[in-house]
Amino acid sequence: MIREVCRDEIPECVRVIRHSHQTVADEYGLTPENAPRYVAFATDEKRLLWHMDHEKRMMFLDEQDGIICGYYSLLVKQNGECELGNLSVLPEYRHHGIGTELLRHAMDIARKENCSIMCLSIVEENTILRKWYEQNGAIHTGTEKFDFFPFTCGYMKILLD
């Protein structure tokens, strides 16, 4: 069941995000030393509370049998765009449609907030994830290489009209 995150659930959401994104870190050789800003290493309670309190990001989780197994945040901007952040599903819950449900939920919420474009970023080298987003309506819009990441950032958008 997808629902809004309660403040006291932030620590568990941090765990879900970090554990979920650690699989990508492991696959692509990302470590706290070579990619300290990568979501699996940089996400903590302080960051999510900043997102909640200061950025006013909407945060949602998916709970299955009392276990928080998925998460995402949505930052609504003034220009009709929004940013999907930290879409995460615990590895043991993957391949059961939870990620697709979370993405569709995010798209529905974005539409209700009068957004016409949802932007997101990925590890560009993760071709499986890129293909999954494309199968779910995302369009690849470009890449950028940063000195502080040993991977390329890929950018995508979903048209919500």
Buried (B, 14 or more C-beta within 10 A) or exposed (E): EBEEBEEEBBEBBBBBBBBBBBEBBEEBEBEEEBBEEBBBBBBBEEBBEEBBEEEEBBBBBBBEEEEBBBBBBBBBEEEEBBBBBBBBBBEEBBEEEBBEBBBBBBBEBBBEBEBBBBBBBBBBBBEEBBEBBEEEBBEBEEEEEEEEBBBEBBBBBBEBE
